[in-house]
Structures are given as C-alpha cells and as structure tokens.
Amino acid sequence: MTDLAALDAAPMPGAKPAQSIYVTSPEMKRRNAAERRFRLYGLVAIAISLTMLTIMLFTIVRDGTSAFFQAKLSFPVELTEKVLDPKGNRDAAEMGKVTTIGYTKVLAQSLMVELERQKIDLGTLTDKEVAEFISKDAAGGLRAMVLADPALIGTTIDSTVLAGGRIDGYLKGRVTMESAKLDSNITPEQLELADRLRVAGILSTGWNWGFFTNPDASDQRPEAAGLGVALIGSAYLMALVALMCLPVGVAASIYLEEFAPKNRWTDAIEVNISNLAAVPSIVFGILGLAIFINFAGFAQSSSFVGALVISLMTLPTIIIATRASIRAVPPSIRDAALGVGASKMQTVFHHVLPLAMPGILTGTILGLATALGETAPLLLIGMVAFVDNYPGLPMSGMMDPATALPVQVYSWASRSDPAFIERSNGAIIVLLVFLVVMNVGAIWLRRRFERRW
C-alpha cells in the first residue's frame, strides 16, 4: 500500500509540476496583460470617437448659432403717395403697377431722412452706398403690406427691415475691416457707418423668426433665406413615410414570422429583405427616378415622390426590427394562448403583437429618424430645386414642389456666399434637434412599455 501511494504521488514523466492557484504563472500574466491592453485600446477608441464628435458638434454650434439671429434696421418710413400711388385713387390695379423698385426708393429716402435727423456722419458714402444697408428683400415685404392695406399710403410708419448680408455678417464677426478691403460688395467706410448706426440704435441684432418661416432666397438675398418650405416638406415626407411603411412593414413581419411556411420562397424573401437593408440609398434614388418619375409620370420634387423613395429604403429596416421584436416574445405566451383555445390569429393579434409593440415603435421611429437625414435619393428626384413657394395643405400640397431639411443643408452649403454657409450650419442644428427628439422618444417608448419575463 505504501508503494502504491508513493507511485500515485510521484509525477508522471514529462508532466509539468503542479502549481498553486494562488501563484500567478507566466501564462496568466500574459493573458492579464493582453486583457489590460485590449481594455486600453477600447478606452482609447471611445475617447477618440467622443473627442471627434465633440469637435464636430462644437464647430456646428459655433458656426450655426448666429443663423438664429439677424441684423435689422429700425427707422420711420414715409409712404409717399407720389411714388406709391401717383394717381391717388387707391385703385389696387394701379397700385400693383408700382414695382419693388419704387418701394426701394421709398425705403432709401426714409433712411437718409432719419440719418440726417440724427445728424449721423456719412463720411464719403453716397446715397446708393447707404441704401445698400437695406436688404433687397425689404421692398417686397413693404409692397405686400401696402397692397394689403392701401390706407397706409400717405402716412409714416415705424418699420423694421432686414439689413444686407454683409452688414449682418459684420455684426456677427463674419465680415471684418480686412475682408471688406477685398470685397466688392462692402467697403470699410460702410462698416464704420454700421458702427455709428449701432450706437444710434438704428441697427441692431435680434431673434430671427424668419429663419424658421421664410422660404429659400436667391443669392442676392441670403439674409432672407429660411427653412419654411424645408420644414413643411420634411413634415409631409415623414407623415407619408410613416403611413406607407408602418402598416406594410408590420403586416409583412407578422406574416413572415408567424404564418409563412418555411420553404425556399420565404428564405429567398428574407435574404432579399436583408440585402435591401444594406443597399446604398442613392440606388433607391435611381429607382425612384426611373419608376415614379420617368415611368409613372409623378410630379418631380414633390413630397409624395420623395416619400415613395424613402419608404422603399426604410421598409426593410422596419421589417427587420419588427420581426426581431416579435421573435423576442417568449414562446410560452403563444403556448398559453393556444392552450386555452385561442386561434392562431387571436394569439398573434391579442397577445404577441401588444407585447412586441414597444420594440416595433422603437424600430419604426429609429427608421424614420434615419430617413429624415437622407439626401442622396431626394437629390435624384429633383427635391434640390430652388423652391420659394410654400406647398399647399394636405393632401393636395403633398404633390406640390418642396424640399427637405437635409437637401436644404446641401443646397446652402454648395453656395459661395458665407451667409449661406452660416445658414447651412443653423439648419444642421435644427435637423440634429429633430433627430435627438426622435431618438429620445424611441428610448422613452422602450422604457415605458418594455416587459420583462
């Protein structure tokens, strides 16, 4: 027995000597070191990502916040009857013959009168150079106001009009004395006069509501450009995409997950859905251009065509998310419903679908948020066109020409005037706010209605 015990205790030839688990071996040290390096790599990657994201957001906010403010001129305007209604009969047809040129003259003369009244030194500036302080958009707004109320002619009103783009840029720091020396649209003397107007209270900066309500403007009036048409177009676009994608996506997901037989056809459908979710968005734009515009003959650049294209792109994502939510419902729920005599359809619609609804809503909202930021498909169907008229009310307005927020950002960023670059950054901020709200809403819905088993 002693000899057998000694043989059992003796190590086998070539075997490693036994080590205590309390003693760190060289192999364990290498594994621990590799794990620490991997954690360090992950932390470095996260830090780099957050740093780049912070820099990007800081740059956008720094350059785009000024778009929410606008330089304005405040002075009394004398609506001269001799210019605006030469015949004095207050006939709308006759008054309509006076173009914006006449109203520009009235504004310029009133500004000169106010400068003389306050004894503001104009230096060597001519009347024309002083008149350039007023935005070219101001005359159109004044004309519309007078035509709507002809009784204003012959009176003097307190008016607040937009200042020109270069003056607005000077108040925001985008235009400087050095850049004015190289700019044919502004002179250092005009900027010096702008300083004197600020001291006199004629020139000031205020909140720019027109940025959210005005339509796009031409290159000659960047200070008047707004997101009004783009916001309406995006609202129409998202409403139509939701109406098209949610019923079809949920119905297709329920059929494929609960009712469809498992054969080669359903396998092919599932593979194609997964492949469509990975197709570049510009391919859907080419498809929409070929089918909906060239073949079907729908109106170009309308919200309806844009919604059709975006729906084709978003539908696979919603189907995949919905199927995952349905699949996450425990089989015991189905077994219990079937066990008490419920039919297959009752089981799905009364038990499975309500439990999967939080995930379905979350996936749908995230899919719509992704669709809201798409640009390439909309460019190909013509939604990048210059649109300065608001689309009509639903439903007819959804066939009118419109644009969308990401397309408006692209349009402004492609223009040379720095004022449009500022507005493109401001539009990006608005778009990011919408995306954050939609993502927060998705998270809230998941937390609010989530069930745990």
Stockholm file with secondary structure:
# STOCKHOLM 1.0

chainA/1-453         MTDLAALDAAPMPGAKPAQSIYVTSPEMKRRNAAERRFRLYGLVAIAISLTMLTIMLFTIVRDGTSAFFQAKLSFPVELTEKVLDPKGNRDAAEMGKVTTIGYTKVLAQSLMVELERQKIDLGTLTDKEVAEFISKDAAGGLRAMVLADPALIGTTIDSTVLAGGRIDGYLKGRVTMESAKLDSNITPEQLELADRLRVAGILSTGWNWGFFTNPDASDQRPEAAGLGVALIGSAYLMALVALMCLPVGVAASIYLEEFAPKNRWTDAIEVNISNLAAVPSIVFGILGLAIFINFAGFAQSSSFVGALVISLMTLPTIIIATRASIRAVPPSIRDAALGVGASKMQTVFHHVLPLAMPGILTGTILGLATALGETAPLLLIGMVAFVDNYPGLPMSGMMDPATALPVQVYSWASRSDPAFIERSNGAIIVLLVFLVVMNVGAIWLRRRFERRW
#=GR chainA/1-453 SS CHHHHHHHHSCCTTCCCCCCTTSCCHHHHHHHHHHHHHHHHHHHHHHHHHHHHHHHHHHHHHHHGGGGEEEEEEEEEECCHHHHCTTCSCCHHHHHTSCHHHHHHHHHHHHHHHHHHTTCCCTTCCHHHHHTTBCTTHHHHHHHHHHHCGGGTTSEEEEEEEBCHHHHHHHTTSSCHHHHTTCTTCCHHHHHHHHHHHHHTSEEEEECTHHHHSCCCCTTCGGGCCSHHHHHHHHHHHHHHHHHHHHHHHHHHHIIIIISCCSHHHHHHHHHHHHHHTSCHHHHHHHHIIIIIIISCCCTTBHHHHHHHHHHHHHHHHHHHHHHHHHHSCHHHHHHHHHTTCCHHHHIIIIIHHHHHHHHHHHHHHHHHHHHTCCHHHHHTTTTSCCCSCCCSTTGGGGSBCCCHHHHHHHHHTSSSHHHHHHHHHHHHHHHHHHHHHHHHHHHHHHHHCCCC
#=GC SS_cons         CHHHHHHHHSCCTTCCCCCCTTSCCHHHHHHHHHHHHHHHHHHHHHHHHHHHHHHHHHHHHHHHGGGGEEEEEEEEEECCHHHHCTTCSCCHHHHHTSCHHHHHHHHHHHHHHHHHHTTCCCTTCCHHHHHTTBCTTHHHHHHHHHHHCGGGTTSEEEEEEEBCHHHHHHHTTSSCHHHHTTCTTCCHHHHHHHHHHHHHTSEEEEECTHHHHSCCCCTTCGGGCCSHHHHHHHHHHHHHHHHHHHHHHHHHHHIIIIISCCSHHHHHHHHHHHHHHTSCHHHHHHHHIIIIIIISCCCTTBHHHHHHHHHHHHHHHHHHHHHHHHHHSCHHHHHHHHHTTCCHHHHIIIIIHHHHHHHHHHHHHHHHHHHHTCCHHHHHTTTTSCCCSCCCSTTGGGGSBCCCHHHHHHHHHTSSSHHHHHHHHHHHHHHHHHHHHHHHHHHHHHHHHCCCC
//
